[in-house]
Amino acid sequence: QCAGLAKRLEATRSKRAVIGLSGGLDSTLALLVVAETFKLLNRPACEILALTMPGFGTTNRTRNNAVELAKLLGVELRTVDIQKACLQHFADIGHDPQKLDVTYENVQARERTQILMDIANSEGGIVIGTGDLSEIALGWSTYNADHMSMYAVNCDIPKTLVRHIVSWYADRSGAESIPNQNGAHLDADEKANLASGEKGAALAAVLRDILDTPVSPELLPADSNGQIAQKTECILGAYELHDFFLYHFAKYGATPEKLRYLAKYAFNGQHTDEEIDKALAVFIRRFFTQQFKRSCIPDGPKVGTISLSPRADWRMPSDASASDWF
């Protein structure tokens, strides 16, 4: 991921990397990749611009984690509240803001992308995409919104691997922490190491809280307790099931019957037959109907053996029907 992004930054002579930071898993991994890439290129972290863009469903938990993550990584953070702009857009197109439908959700996603693209232009930078392979497979994105960027660093990373990498990074950051001690007699290097260790521990704590946060696009208002109401895995099914289906489907061409058989064996005791059957139906339906989004996704690095890039690995007509496959 870092090697691919480094090459793109050099090729485009970009002054900055611009990224939308939600406090969720995908944007967290993307920001970590950008931060490590700038280290690789010996460029200062302040050239990274993270934007947090709170909307109608943004919770304090995700917003606070986004702010803290940006601070700990030393990147510039700007906050652009999108609610006023979205309400104006609802009025412009004649949409009732009390109607919490797909238009209500997608208006927010597209407003955020417009902000990212325009600020990237004004800063001489490129927008870094955050969407992962699982979302690309399921079409779980808004067309010409989070679906689009100038370089997508997570496009070959399934959600289960996103979680694993962020967890690994948290463990590595936490392992570098130094227990608190009396710093009165420490020399400059020792004080720097102590501060670095405390920063690593703080970063690890933020990353672990992000890992514990339910996956959500946060496009619908929070519940009465201010908690995330729109939980992706409650809608689609478990991502570990979808990633399992994607691997055996894309790599081996496994039929629905075989996918069901393998999943029931592999996830015995973890997911019921009903959960597996429901997730499988969602996977097949969405995989076939959402190809039109994959046909025009941005460039990104190939990482694993499964890739849905329309330029190399996966070619499929957008009007393909799932009925025969079912």
Order of alpha helices (4+ residues) and beta strands (2+ residues): alpha-beta-alpha-beta-alpha-beta-alpha-alpha-beta-alpha-beta-alpha-alpha-alpha-alpha-alpha-alpha-alpha
